[in-house]
Amino acid sequence: MSEELCGLSLREKECLELLAVGLRPANIGVQLQISRRTVESYIESAKLKLNARTRDQAIAIAIQARIIQP
């Protein structure tokens, strides 16, 4: 799956990247200056676009597709 095919937004990618390095949604929200709930919405949207069931699976798919850096 290429980046173009999955259609992740910049914020969805940022949230996945920060999640991948171990940050929690509340901490991601502080760093990106958005609410925890907004972060969770971005993560859920990314999961749908990547056909992932879990956050970990979404991260793995995004890394494998070179959408985000490990």
N, C-alpha and C positions, 0 to 999 in steps of 0.2 A: 504494500500500500504506500503510495507516494504522498508527499505533503499536499500536493494539489488535489489528490483524490479524497483525502480525509477532510479537508476544509477546516482545519482547526484555526481559530482566531488567535491573535497574538496573546491575549489574556489567557486563553485556554492552555496555550503552550507554556506561558510563564508559570501558571499554577501547577502544571504537571512537572515542570523542571524543579520547582521549589519543593514539591511533594516528594520528588525522587531523591532529593538530598536530605530528606528527613524532617522538613518543616511540617507543622500541623496547620490546618486551615486558618486558625486564629492568628498564627504567626505570619502566614502568607498574607493574610489580610492587612496586618500592620505594615508589612514590608511594601505591599502594593497600594496601600492607602485605600482599601476597599473593605467591606464588611466580611466577616467569616461566612455568612450566608451566601454572599455573592461569590466568594471563592468556591464554596461547595456547589453552587449552580454551574460555575465554569467547569469544575471537575466532572460533574454529572453529564454535562453537554459533551465534553471530550470523550467520556466513556461511550456515549451513544454513537458518536461519529466514528470511533475506533472499533465499534462492535465488541467492547470489553465488558465483562461482568463485574470486575473489581477494579479498584484504583491501581493495585499492583499490576494487574494485567494491562491496563491502559498505559502505564509507564513502560512496561516491557515492550508493548507493541510500538509505542512512539520512539523508543530507543532503537529498536530493530529497524524501523522504517526511516531512521535518521531524521525524525521530526524534532527530537530534542537530543541534547548531548547527555551521555551518562555521567 
